[in-house]
Amino acid sequence: MTEIKNISETLNKTLQELQNLQGTQKESFEQVLKDAIKEASQVEQEAQNAIEAFAKGELSIHQVVLAMQKADISLQTLIQVRNKVITAYEEISRMQV
């Protein structure tokens, strides 16, 4: 009987730890996504600034193309992460409990 009680206590403790961990991961994952969106926005703004600087004759075409490619890669990466998150959500929602 004590073994069952010990198993029950261990399961409850593990469940509590998992719930605490999930809360931490949720905030952490949310913050990572926010930071990624913010960074992609900053890179896009830098590309726009590079285009304006090129129009004024302050930058070479090479620097502008680099800035635009960097912005494109950031945006494509963000889109792929979004697609993977949506796919994961759809898979989880189809799971039977």
Buried (B, 14 or more C-beta within 10 A) or exposed (E): EEEEEEEEEEEEEEEEEEEEEEEEEEEEEEEEBEEBBEEBBEBBEBBEBBBEBBEEEEBEEEEBEBBBEBBEEBBEEBEEBEEEEEEEEEEEEEEEE
